[in-house]
């Protein structure tokens, strides 16, 4: 971009005015600072997950002996082991792995759109933005399936103790909501919905922004404007969404 | 729609092959690191060593995404540090909260 290099007169500081000291346009700088604040929000969610998890006992037995129970925090790979069309098979983390791959690929297509924008290549921007949108929508579809499976539950129910009408009762539970959870302590389900939901909403917003950029590129708005810098700004947001998923993948699914 | 006479003259430059190749290399690295994480997830027993390894690999991935894809590595140093230094607070928050969590009585 034109403003990426700051040249100043000899003996003057870049902070004396007239140039962008950080070498980026106002919009891009503000996008960076927004993403920094968003990083703090996601950290708040993930770190609270860490706090609550570490205050619950962990499952200490052999992996084969694992059963869902409210007594200890569940092992994530025992919870997330379903894959569409493969009902009954235990495929731990495979579907999440596919989702991670989809999001990384859509990040690559986004950065290729940015590269095409630098060259004023409208056709290439259109192509790569479309791939990015498809990647984002596929990810959202996967997440919708993942949520449905988590809410509906497994084939066999878990016995959960519940305090109702002044006494403790034991009842069979399948699936999870914000009130009841078959997989383990209640906060586990709550965090699943809040963390992946908040991330999913970011992806949804990103797809909307990507579509707007795509539409404007197709109608020639950026050719008339003379630059494609907006692709970079929305690209930053899109990569950030990918970045957050990398952390969610590690701290929610792997650890 | 705009009239054709008002359409601007746009000069399209050829693709930067070197840059595109580098982007695909980064994508390959990200995919490979995720693959390694999968192997670790199923071959190593649970413990602090496994968690530490996952954290390191995650930071490697984050470094590639922020540095290469988000281009932060090539920005002016002031911007680079303005983004990076505040994230130190996240590490502080993480250590403090998880430490507190381990000291807390069990909920149920």
Interface residues (C-beta under 8 A of the other chain):
Chain A: X6 X21 X22 X23 X24 X29 X32 X36 X39 X40 X43 X44 X47 X48 X50 X51 X52 X53 X54 X55 X56 X57 X58 X70 X71 X75 X77 X92 X93 X97 X100 X101 X104 X105 X107 X108 X110 X111 X112 X115 X116 X118 X119 X120 X121 X122 X124 X185 X187 X219 X220 X223 X224 X226 X235 X236 X239 X240 X242 X243 X246 X247 X249 X250 X251 X254 X255
Chain B: X1 X2 X6 X7 X8 X10 X11 X12 X13 X14 X15 X16 X19 X20 X23 X24 X27 X30 X31 X34 X37 X38 X41 X42 X46 X50 X51 X54 X55 X57 X58 X61 X62 X65 X66 X69 X70 X75 X76 X78 X79 X82 X83 X86 X87 X89 X90 X93 X94 X97 X98 X100 X101 X102 X104 X105 X106 X107 X108
